[in-house]
Amino acid sequence: MKTTRFFIAVLLLMASLFIAGCGKESNESEGNSLEPTPAEGTINPDYVAIDWDEARLTQADDSQGNYQIQFDGEAPAIAPGSIITIVTDTSVRYVYVETVSQSGGAVSITSSAADLTDIFANVDFTLSTMEASKSSAKGAVFYPERVTSLEDDGTYSVRRLQKPAKGKKEVWSLSYNNDGEELYSGDNYRIYMEKMNMNFALAVDLRLSFSDWIEQIKINDILSRKKSKPLGVNAALVGTFSTEQRVRCDIEGEYSFKPDYDLWKHNLLKPKGVWFYPYGVPILVTLRTDLFRQVEFTAEGEMSAYTGFSDNAEGRVGLRWTASGGIESDNDLQNTFEFTPPTVEGKGQVQAKVWAFPRVSVMLYDALGPSIDIKPYLADTLRGGFKEQTLGQDNDYCAWSLDCHAGLDAACGLSLRWFGYETENYSTPNINIIDRRLYRSPKSVEHASGRPTVGESKTITFNVYDQNNLANREVLTPLPQIVKFEAAGQLSSEYGIARNGKVSVSWTAVDSDILYAKLYDQDGNVMALDTVQAGASECNCHTNGDWVDLGLPSGLLWASRNVGATKPEDYGDYFAWGETQPKSTYTRDNYKYYRSDENGSGWTKYCSDIFNDRNFGYNGYVDNLVTLQSSDDAAAANVSGSRMPTVFEWEELEDNCTWKWITLNGVNGMCVTGRNGKSLFLPAAGDRWGDETGYVGSYGFYWSSSLDEDLPDLAWYLCLRSDGCNVGFDGDREGGLSVRPVR
């Protein structure tokens, strides 16, 4: 088998599109000097605050709800029916007291689990490490008062803030650099990170909303219990992220495996707890992340390949839940992304999909609260098919395709059973919030240059394009795509490999010959093609029919001649924009939709004023029509079933055809050749102003049906001349220009 260069792309970590940004940290001493005053009915009167600087937990059985608290001073008035918090350096529990006994400063209780809905009602507040202007804040805003962090030795450190840290943005940061990190390996294969570095800093923004109180009777006793309902939660991460990654795959032999995704690194970032005290109630927000990996892989041969990317991002990503509307995403993201085209050496066949992703969790008061698993990903999928036969024999296709996606999932751990009270449980599989295609190869193959006449030998060049969705445009592929050639005449080769997006073949055409350039998928199906038809002359202009199919993406057909012409090189008639009949003079005074008298002057139809600061219409007339109506369309009025092209359709013709200035039967003009080899001729008919005709043989001017919305005394037209053409001109509507119909 001949050696074929190709590449295997693998997926790597892509937190960049989805974890995003603020600026520098503010000083810890900054803060709101006055705590917000609770609204009436905000705090349950049965809530008993405990000063844990003056108390310690001496016994604890979370599973049974049994606790003993030793108070250094006087114990608070805890009674059956009280709501209290059980606080350690790393967790907080809310409990509903059922029985109480006291011996000196030691208070023993039995309890059942409680929630924030037992404490807050009829209130909205936000827990944030951001400035309020950048938050989704509603109601009072509370900032962190202490931070707990997991240290390398497994212990937690506690940092108490002298004042609430208002505007402290970066509560969680990381610089992770580990080149050479291995993803998977076997006897004769290895997939590893040649380069892997990440730098990011995260802030948290969490808004909570509660309903009014609802009285409940506690089962099996006479105690009443006040509860509210959760009305909404908006949880988001905000920060900055930058990364550079390059992954390499070395293979020798035959492999096929597809393991389930597994945990690659636990606590990639050390967990951090951020403590808030809204209205004196401790709430702990815990941030943690794990790194996961997965691979789907089938390969045979010998190869070595690498690919990579770099990214910088900032913004906001999160989820909103409301009792009335359910769940939706909350995203405001900006990023810059650079893709490193793959480099490959070797031969063989491969199908592979490998990816790694971080699961970032935001948990409210640790295990009892909601968790949001934010799972950004970059998914590169290579699909390649290589027949056993060598190229040049039957079934001689060799092809591969690359699909690169980035996205964001909310993990199945996302649950809305948040406050222990009648809240619907959303324990679902992954919810896809965003899926964005970044890059696809190949997208299309297009004729670029060369066209032989019958019996002539000529080099024909094609371009092979990929789709770069980040730039929203097609780009010449940097990858070695294989193109198959077919024609009735003689070809110098039956296939070619695109280099920097270009591939050529020498073709000797026979009568009515068509050259096909095809891209195949791994199953042997044609995924894209383009054709070139041999021409009998320099411009194979169609004279036998009224309509020409140039193979345009829209499928639009163009008339073979101008309105008023009997053959392609005839100039035809001239029309003012919006008029349907030619005339002897073309002035503003005799224009159909302009009026000037003692009461004023201006347009009487097709008059827009999008800025509301100019008056083009007669006595303030505005209709905001920006495209000719059929009754005012010269093509529709004179050629059955046709209309004038819009400015965008002229642009499509300009972008998808080859334009060449020629002389056809003694008439200068432009030969416009489509990708399918068919052509039409646009004569340089000049224009008409007043009673004179100008620029004949040097310029051609063709109306579109599109008004200039900013300046409604002008309409868009095509200008062609010996050195090219341009659609980006607008001219006075009263002038007489050529009209070419479409349908």
C-alpha positions in Angstrom: 0.0 0.0 0.0 1.3 3.4 -0.9 2.2 5.7 2.1 -0.5 8.3 2.6 -0.1 11.3 4.9 -3.0 11.9 7.1 -3.6 12.8 10.8 -5.3 11.5 13.9 -6.9 14.3 16.0 -7.6 13.8 19.6 -9.8 15.8 22.0 -8.3 17.6 24.8 -9.3 19.9 27.7 -11.4 22.9 26.8 -12.6 24.7 29.8 -11.7 27.9 28.0 -15.0 28.7 26.2 -17.0 28.4 29.3 -15.1 29.5 32.4 -14.6 33.2 32.3 -13.6 36.7 33.6 -13.2 39.7 35.9 -10.2 41.8 36.8 -7.8 42.0 39.8 -8.6 41.1 43.4 -9.8 43.9 45.6 -8.3 44.4 49.0 -9.7 42.2 51.7 -10.4 45.1 53.9 -12.8 46.6 51.5 -16.4 45.9 52.2 -19.9 47.0 53.0 -19.7 48.7 56.3 -23.4 48.2 57.2 -25.0 44.8 56.9 -28.4 45.0 55.0 -31.4 45.3 57.3 -33.6 42.2 57.1 -37.0 42.7 55.6 -40.0 41.9 57.8 -40.6 38.2 57.8 -37.2 37.4 56.3 -35.9 35.2 59.2 -38.0 32.5 60.9 -38.6 33.7 64.5 -37.7 30.1 65.6 -34.2 30.4 64.1 -31.6 30.6 66.9 -28.2 32.0 66.0 -25.1 30.3 67.5 -21.8 32.1 67.9 -19.4 29.3 66.9 -16.5 31.3 68.1 -17.9 30.7 71.6 -19.0 27.1 71.0 -17.7 23.8 69.9 -19.1 20.5 68.8 -18.2 17.7 71.2 -20.4 15.0 69.8 -21.9 14.6 66.3 -23.9 11.9 64.6 -25.1 13.4 61.3 -27.0 10.2 60.2 -29.2 10.3 63.3 -29.2 14.0 63.9 -27.8 13.8 67.4 -25.4 16.5 68.5 -23.8 17.9 71.7 -22.6 21.5 71.8 -20.4 22.9 74.5 -20.8 26.6 75.1 -18.1 28.7 76.7 -20.6 31.1 78.1 -24.3 31.2 78.5 -26.1 28.9 76.1 -28.7 30.4 73.8 -32.4 29.6 74.3 -32.7 26.4 72.1 -36.0 24.7 72.4 -38.0 22.0 70.5 -39.1 23.6 67.3 -35.9 25.8 67.0 -33.9 25.9 63.8 -30.1 26.0 64.4 -26.9 25.6 62.4 -24.2 23.0 63.1 -20.9 24.5 61.8 -17.4 23.1 61.4 -14.5 24.6 59.5 -15.5 22.6 56.4 -19.3 22.2 56.6 -22.6 23.6 57.8 -25.8 21.7 58.6 -29.2 23.2 59.2 -31.3 21.2 61.7 -34.8 21.3 63.2 -34.6 20.6 66.9 -36.9 18.0 68.3 -35.7 17.4 71.8 -33.2 19.3 74.1 -31.4 18.5 77.3 -28.8 20.7 79.1 -26.1 20.1 81.7 -24.2 23.2 82.5 -22.8 24.6 79.3 -23.4 21.4 77.3 -26.5 21.2 75.2 -27.6 17.9 73.7 -30.2 17.8 70.9 -31.9 15.3 68.7 -33.0 16.8 65.3 -34.1 16.3 61.8 -32.6 17.9 58.7 -33.7 21.4 57.9 -33.1 23.7 54.9 -32.8 27.3 53.9 -36.6 27.3 53.3 -37.0 26.7 57.1 -35.0 30.0 57.7 -35.7 32.5 54.9 -39.0 33.7 53.4 -40.3 36.5 51.2 -36.8 37.6 50.3 -34.3 37.8 47.5 -30.6 38.1 48.1 -27.3 37.4 46.3 -24.1 35.8 47.5 -21.3 37.2 45.4 -17.6 37.7 45.3 -18.1 40.3 42.5 -19.0 43.9 42.4 -22.7 44.4 42.3 -22.6 46.1 38.9 -21.2 42.9 37.3 -23.4 40.5 39.3 -26.9 39.3 38.6 -27.8 40.7 41.9 -31.4 41.1 43.0 -32.1 42.4 46.5 -29.4 42.7 49.1 -25.9 41.5 48.2 -23.7 39.7 50.7 -19.9 39.1 50.3 -17.6 36.5 51.8 -16.5 36.8 55.5 -14.2 33.8 55.6 -12.5 31.2 53.3 -11.5 27.6 54.0 -9.0 25.8 51.7 -7.8 22.2 51.5 -4.0 22.1 51.9 -1.5 19.7 50.4 -1.3 17.8 53.7 -5.0 17.1 53.7 -5.9 19.6 56.4 -8.1 22.7 55.9 -6.9 26.2 56.6 -9.3 29.0 57.7 -8.9 32.6 56.7 -11.2 35.0 58.4 -11.8 38.3 56.8 -11.9 41.4 58.9 -14.7 42.8 56.9 -17.0 41.3 54.3 -14.9 41.1 51.1 -17.0 43.3 48.8 -15.8 43.1 45.2 -13.2 40.4 45.8 -13.3 38.7 42.5 -10.8 35.9 42.4 -11.8 33.4 45.1 -10.4 30.4 43.3 -7.3 30.5 41.1 -5.0 28.0 39.4 -1.8 27.8 37.5 -1.4 24.2 36.3 1.6 23.2 34.1 2.4 19.6 33.4 4.0 18.8 30.1 4.3 15.2 29.1 1.1 14.1 31.0 -0.1 10.7 29.8 -3.7 10.1 28.9 -3.6 6.4 27.8 -0.9 3.9 26.9 -0.5 0.3 25.9 2.1 -2.1 24.6 2.5 -0.3 21.2 0.5 3.0 21.6 0.6 6.1 23.7 -1.6 9.2 23.9 -0.1 12.0 25.9 0.0 15.8 26.4 3.2 17.2 24.9 2.1 20.6 26.3 -0.5 21.3 29.0 -0.8 24.5 30.9 -3.9 26.3 32.3 -4.3 29.5 34.2 -7.6 30.7 35.5 -9.4 32.5 38.3 -13.0 32.1 39.3 -15.6 34.1 41.1 -19.0 32.9 42.3 -22.3 34.7 41.9 -25.4 33.0 43.5 -28.8 34.5 43.7 -31.6 33.0 45.9 -35.3 33.8 46.0 -37.9 32.5 48.5 -41.7 32.7 48.8 -43.7 33.8 51.9 -44.2 31.5 54.9 -46.4 28.4 54.8 -47.4 26.9 58.2 -47.0 23.1 58.5 -48.0 20.8 61.4 -45.2 18.5 62.4 -46.3 14.8 62.2 -46.9 12.9 65.5 -46.7 16.0 67.8 -48.2 19.4 68.2 -45.2 21.4 66.9 -45.9 23.7 64.0 -43.2 24.3 61.5 -42.8 27.4 59.3 -41.4 26.8 55.8 -41.2 28.8 52.5 -40.8 27.6 48.9 -37.7 28.2 46.7 -38.8 30.5 43.8 -35.5 30.8 42.0 -31.8 30.1 42.0 -29.2 31.7 39.7 -25.8 30.1 40.1 -22.8 31.2 37.9 -19.1 31.1 37.7 -17.2 34.2 36.5 -13.5 34.5 35.8 -10.7 34.5 33.3 -9.1 31.5 31.6 -6.1 30.9 29.3 -4.6 27.6 28.2 -2.2 26.1 25.7 -2.5 22.4 24.9 -0.8 20.0 22.5 -1.6 16.3 22.4 0.4 13.6 20.6 -0.5 10.0 19.6 2.1 7.4 18.7 0.8 4.0 17.4 2.3 0.9 16.0 0.1 -2.2 15.5 -3.6 -2.9 15.6 -5.9 -1.8 18.5 -9.6 -1.4 19.2 -11.0 -0.3 22.5 -13.7 1.9 24.0 -13.6 2.2 27.8 -16.1 4.2 29.8 -15.1 7.7 30.8 -13.3 7.7 34.1 -11.8 10.0 36.7 -8.4 11.1 35.6 -7.5 13.5 38.4 -9.4 14.1 41.6 -9.5 17.7 43.0 -7.5 19.1 40.1 -8.1 22.4 41.9 -8.0 22.2 45.7 -11.5 22.5 47.1 -12.3 25.9 48.6 -15.2 26.9 50.8 -16.5 30.5 50.7 -18.6 31.5 53.7 -21.4 34.1 53.6 -23.6 35.3 56.5 -26.7 36.8 55.0 -28.8 38.3 57.9 -26.5 36.4 60.3 -27.1 33.0 58.8 -24.0 31.0 57.8 -24.1 29.7 54.2 -21.1 27.8 52.7 -20.5 27.7 49.0 -18.0 25.0 48.1 -16.0 24.9 44.8 -14.3 21.8 43.5 -13.3 20.2 40.2 -12.2 16.7 38.9 -10.7 15.9 35.6 -12.2 13.1 33.5 -11.1 11.3 30.3 -12.4 9.0 27.7 -11.3 7.5 24.4 -12.8 5.6 21.5 -10.1 4.2 19.4 -9.5 1.8 16.4 -6.2 1.8 14.6 -4.0 -0.3 12.4 -0.6 0.8 11.1 2.3 3.0 12.1 1.8 6.7 12.7 2.7 9.6 14.9 0.6 12.8 15.0 0.0 15.9 17.1 -2.5 18.7 17.2 -3.3 21.5 19.6 -4.9 24.8 20.4 -4.6 27.9 22.6 -7.4 29.9 24.0 -8.1 33.0 26.1 -11.6 33.5 27.5 -13.6 35.7 29.8 -17.3 35.9 30.7 -20.0 34.2 32.7 -21.4 30.7 32.7 -24.1 29.3 34.8 -27.7 28.1 35.2 -31.0 29.7 36.2 -33.9 27.8 37.8 -37.3 29.3 38.6 -40.3 27.5 40.0 -42.5 28.8 37.2 -40.0 28.4 34.2 -37.7 25.5 35.0 -34.1 25.5 34.0 -32.2 27.6 31.4 -28.6 28.6 30.8 -27.1 31.9 31.9 -24.1 32.7 29.7 -22.2 35.8 28.6 -18.9 34.6 27.0 -16.1 36.0 24.9 -13.1 34.2 23.8 -10.2 34.0 21.3 -9.2 30.6 19.9 -6.3 29.5 17.8 -6.2 26.0 16.3 -2.9 24.3 15.5 -3.4 22.2 12.3 -2.3 18.6 12.9 1.1 17.2 11.8 1.1 13.5 10.9 3.5 11.0 9.6 2.9 7.3 8.9 0.5 5.0 7.1 -2.5 3.0 8.1 -6.1 3.5 9.1 -7.6 5.0 12.2 -10.9 6.1 13.8 -10.4 7.9 17.1 -12.2 10.2 19.5 -10.3 11.1 22.7 -11.3 13.8 25.2 -10.7 15.2 28.6 -12.9 17.6 30.5 -13.1 19.2 33.9 -16.3 18.8 36.0 -16.6 22.1 37.9 -19.0 21.9 40.8 -20.6 24.8 42.8 -22.3 23.4 45.8 -24.5 25.4 48.2 -23.9 24.5 51.9 -22.0 21.4 50.8 -23.9 18.1 50.5 -27.3 19.4 51.3 -27.5 22.0 48.6 -27.7 22.1 44.9 -24.6 21.1 42.9 -23.9 22.3 39.3 -21.5 20.1 37.3 -20.2 22.4 34.5 -18.6 20.2 31.9 -17.0 22.1 29.0 -15.5 20.0 26.3 -13.6 20.0 23.0 -14.4 17.1 20.8 -12.2 16.3 17.8 -13.4 13.4 15.8 -11.4 11.9 13.0 -13.1 9.5 10.7 -10.8 7.9 8.0 -11.3 5.2 5.5 -8.5 3.5 3.6 -9.3 0.7 1.2 -7.0 -2.3 1.2 -6.4 -1.9 -2.5 -3.8 0.6 -3.5 -4.8 3.9 -5.1 -5.4 3.5 -8.8 -7.3 0.2 -8.6 -11.0 -0.4 -8.0 -12.6 1.3 -5.0 -9.5 3.6 -4.9 -10.6 6.2 -2.5 -8.7 7.3 0.5 -10.4 9.9 2.7 -10.8 11.2 6.2 -12.8 14.0 7.9 -12.3 16.1 11.0 -15.1 17.5 13.2 -14.1 19.8 16.0 -16.8 20.8 18.5 -16.8 22.7 21.8 -19.6 22.7 24.2 -21.0 22.9 27.6 -23.0 20.3 29.5 -24.7 20.5 32.8 -24.0 17.1 34.5 -26.6 14.6 35.5 -25.8 15.5 39.1 -27.7 18.7 38.7 -30.7 18.4 41.0 -33.4 20.9 41.9 -34.4 19.1 45.0 -32.7 22.0 46.7 -34.4 23.0 49.9 -36.1 19.9 51.0 -39.6 21.1 50.2 -41.8 20.2 47.2 -39.2 21.2 44.7 -39.1 19.2 41.5 -36.1 16.9 41.2 -34.2 17.4 38.0 -31.9 14.4 38.4 -31.4 14.0 34.6 -28.6 12.9 32.3 -26.3 15.6 30.9 -28.2 18.7 29.7 -26.4 20.3 26.8 -26.3 24.0 27.2 -24.1 24.9 24.3 -22.6 22.9 21.4 -20.6 24.9 19.0 -18.9 23.5 15.9 -15.4 25.1 15.7 -13.9 23.5 12.6 -14.8 21.0 10.0 -12.6 19.4 7.3 -13.2 19.1 4.5 -16.2 21.3 3.6 -16.1 21.6 -0.2 -14.0 21.3 -3.4 -14.2 24.2 -5.9 -12.8 24.8 -9.4 -10.2 27.6 -9.1 -8.7 27.9 -12.6 -8.2 26.3 -16.0 -10.7 25.2 -18.7 -9.6 23.5 -21.9 -11.4 23.7 -25.2 -12.2 20.3 -26.9 -8.9 18.5 -27.8 -6.8 20.9 -25.7 -4.6 19.8 -22.8 -4.7 22.1 -19.8 -3.9 22.2 -16.1 -7.0 22.4 -14.0 -6.7 23.6 -10.4 -9.2 23.0 -7.6 -9.4 24.5 -4.1 -10.3 22.3 -1.1 -12.0 24.2 1.7 -12.6 23.6 5.4 -15.2 25.4 7.4 -13.8 27.6 10.2 -16.8 28.4 12.3 -14.9 30.6 14.7 -14.2 33.0 11.8 -17.5 32.1 10.1 -15.9 31.5 6.7 -14.4 28.8 4.5 -10.6 28.5 4.6 -8.2 26.6 2.4 -7.5 23.4 4.2 -4.1 23.0 5.7 -4.5 19.3 5.8 -3.6 16.7 3.0 -7.0 15.9 1.6 -7.3 13.4 -1.3 -9.3 14.4 -4.3 -10.5 11.9 -6.9 -10.6 13.0 -10.6 -13.0 11.5 -13.3 -13.5 12.5 -16.9 -14.1 10.9 -20.3 -10.9 12.5 -21.7 -7.3 11.9 -20.7 -6.2 12.7 -17.1 -2.6 12.9 -15.9 -3.7 11.3 -12.6 -6.8 9.7 -11.2 -6.3 11.4 -7.8 -4.3 14.2 -6.2 -3.4 15.3 -2.7 -4.3 18.9 -1.8 -1.3 20.9 -0.5 -2.2 24.1 1.3 -5.7 23.7 -0.1 -4.8 23.4 -3.8 -4.7 20.3 -6.0 -4.2 20.1 -9.8 -4.6 17.7 -12.7 -3.7 17.9 -16.4 -6.8 17.2 -18.6 -7.2 16.7 -22.3 -10.9 17.1 -23.0 -13.1 15.4 -25.6 -16.4 16.6 -27.0 -18.9 17.7 -24.2 -16.4 16.4 -21.6 -16.9 17.2 -17.9 -14.2 16.9 -15.3 -15.3 15.8 -11.8 -13.3 16.4 -8.6 -14.7 14.4 -5.7 -14.1 14.1 -2.0 -15.1 10.8 -0.4 -16.0 9.8 3.1 -14.7 6.7 4.9 -17.6 4.7 3.6 -16.9 5.4 0.0 -19.7 8.0 -0.4 -19.1 11.3 -2.2 -19.3 14.0 0.4 -18.5 17.0 -1.9 -17.7 17.5 -5.6 -17.3 20.2 -8.2 -17.3 20.0 -12.0 -15.7 21.8 -15.0 -17.1 21.6 -18.5 -14.9 21.8 -21.5 -15.6 25.0 -23.5 -15.8 25.5 -27.2 -14.5 29.1 -26.9 -13.1 31.5 -24.4 -16.5 32.3 -23.0 -19.1 29.4 -23.4 -22.0 31.9 -23.2 -25.4 30.3 -23.5 -27.3 31.7 -26.5 -29.8 28.9 -27.1 -31.9 29.3 -23.9 -33.3 32.1 -21.8 -31.9 30.9 -18.5 -28.5 29.8 -17.2 -27.8 27.6 -14.2 -24.4 28.6 -13.0 -24.3 26.1 -10.1 -24.8 28.8 -7.5 -25.3 27.7 -3.8 -28.8 29.3 -3.9 -29.8 27.5 -7.1 -30.8 30.9 -8.7 -31.1 31.0 -12.5 -29.9 34.1 -14.4 -31.3 35.3 -17.7 -29.0 34.9 -20.7 -29.6 38.6 -21.8 -30.7 42.0 -20.5 -34.2 43.2 -20.4 -35.0 44.6 -23.9 -32.2 42.5 -25.6 -32.6 39.7 -28.2 -29.1 38.1 -27.7 -26.5 38.1 -25.0 -24.3 40.9 -26.5 -27.2 43.3 -27.0 -27.3 46.2 -24.6 -31.1 46.1 -24.1 -33.1 48.9 -22.4 -32.3 51.3 -19.6 -34.5 51.8 -16.5 -34.7 54.2 -13.6 -34.8 52.3 -10.3 -38.5 51.5 -9.5 -39.7 52.2 -13.1 -40.8 49.5 -15.5 -40.5 51.2 -18.9 -37.6 52.9 -20.7 -37.8 56.6 -21.6 -35.9 59.2 -23.6 -34.7 61.3 -20.6 -33.7 60.3 -17.1 -34.0 63.1 -14.5 -35.2 63.6 -11.0 -38.0 65.8 -12.2 -39.5 63.1 -14.3 -38.8 60.3 -11.9 -42.0 58.4 -11.0 -41.6 58.5 -7.2 -40.2 62.0 -6.6 -42.3 65.1 -6.1 -41.3 68.8 -5.9 -43.8 71.7 -5.5 -44.6 74.7 -3.4 -45.3 72.4 -0.5 -41.9 70.8 -0.5 -39.9 68.0 -2.2 -39.0 64.4 -1.6 -39.7 60.8 -2.3 -43.2 59.4 -2.5 -42.3 55.7 -2.3 -39.4 53.7 -1.0 -38.4 56.0 1.8 -36.7 54.8 5.0 -35.5 56.7 7.9 -33.9 54.2 10.3 -32.1 56.9 12.3 -35.2 59.2 12.7 -33.0 62.2 12.2 -33.4 62.9 8.4 -36.3 63.7 6.2 -36.0 62.2 2.7 -39.8 61.8 2.1 -42.2 64.3 0.6 -43.7 66.2 3.6 -42.2 63.7 6.0 -43.3 60.6 4.1 -41.8 57.3 5.3 -42.8 53.7 4.3 -39.5 51.9 5.2 -39.7 49.8 2.0 -36.2 48.6 1.1 -36.9 46.1 -1.7 -38.7 46.8 -5.0 -42.3 45.5 -5.1 -43.2 43.4 -8.1 -45.3 46.2 -9.6 -42.2 48.4 -9.7 -39.7 45.7 -10.9 -38.6 46.2 -14.5 -37.7 42.5 -14.9 -41.0 41.3 -13.5 -42.9 43.7 -15.7 -41.1 42.7 -18.9 -40.0 39.1 -18.5 -42.6 36.6 -17.4 -41.8 34.8 -14.1 -38.7 36.8 -13.4 -37.5 39.6 -11.1 -34.5 41.9 -10.5 -31.8 40.4 -8.3 -31.2 41.7 -4.8 -27.8 43.2 -3.9 -27.0 39.9 -2.0 -27.7 37.9 -5.1 -25.3 40.0 -7.1 -22.8 39.4 -4.3 -23.4 35.6 -4.6 -22.7 35.8 -8.4 -19.6 37.9 -7.7 -18.2 35.5 -5.0 -19.0 32.1 -6.7 -18.1 32.8 -10.4 -15.0 33.5 -12.4 -15.2 37.0 -14.1 -13.3 37.8 -17.2 -13.4 40.8 -19.5 -13.8 39.7 -23.1 -15.1 40.9 -26.5 -18.1 38.9 -27.7 -19.1 39.5 -31.3 -17.5 42.9 -31.2 -19.1 43.9 -27.8 -17.0 44.5 -24.7 -18.3 43.0 -21.4 -17.8 40.4 -18.7 -17.9 36.7 -19.2 -19.2 35.2 -15.9 -18.5 31.5 -15.5 -20.0 29.3 -12.8 -18.4 26.4 -11.0 -20.2 24.0 -13.4 -18.5 25.5 -16.4 -21.6 27.4 -17.7 -21.3 31.1 -18.6 -23.3 34.2 -19.2 -22.3 37.5 -20.8 -22.9 41.0 -19.2 -22.3 43.7 -21.9 -20.7 47.0 -20.9 -23.8 49.0 -21.9 -22.9 52.2 -19.9 -25.7 54.3 -18.5 -28.3 57.0 -19.3 -28.5 60.4 -17.6 -30.7 63.2 -19.0 -30.9 62.4 -22.7 -27.3 61.1 -23.1 -25.8 57.7 -23.0 -22.3 57.4 -21.5 -19.5 54.8 -20.8 -20.7 52.4 -23.5 -18.1 49.7 -24.1 -16.1 50.7 -21.0 -18.5 50.2 -18.1 -21.6 48.2 -17.4 -24.1 49.2 -14.6 -26.8 46.8 -13.4 -29.5 47.7 -10.9 -30.3 45.5 -7.9 -33.8 45.6 -6.3 -32.3 46.8 -3.0 -32.5 50.3 -1.6 -29.8 51.9 0.4 -31.5 52.0 3.8 -29.3 54.8 5.1 -29.7 57.0 2.1 -33.0 56.2 0.3 -32.3 58.5 -2.6 -29.8 55.8 -3.6 -30.1 52.1 -4.6 -27.4 49.4 -4.9 -26.0 48.4 -8.3 -23.2 46.3 -9.9 -20.4 48.1 -11.7 -18.3 46.1 -14.2 -15.2 47.3 -16.1 -12.1 45.8 -17.7 -10.2 45.4 -14.4 -13.1 43.8 -12.5 -16.5 44.2 -10.9 -17.9 45.6 -7.7 -21.4 45.3 -6.1 -20.6 47.9 -3.4 -21.9 51.0 -5.2 -25.1 52.9 -4.7 -26.4 55.4 -7.2 -29.2 58.0 -7.7 -32.5 56.2 -8.4 -33.4 58.4 -11.4 -30.5 57.2 -13.5 -31.0 54.8 -16.4 -29.1 51.5 -15.9 -29.3 47.9 -17.3 -31.5 45.2 -15.8 -30.6 41.5 -15.8 -33.5 39.2 -14.7 -33.3 36.2 -12.3 -35.7 33.5 -11.2 
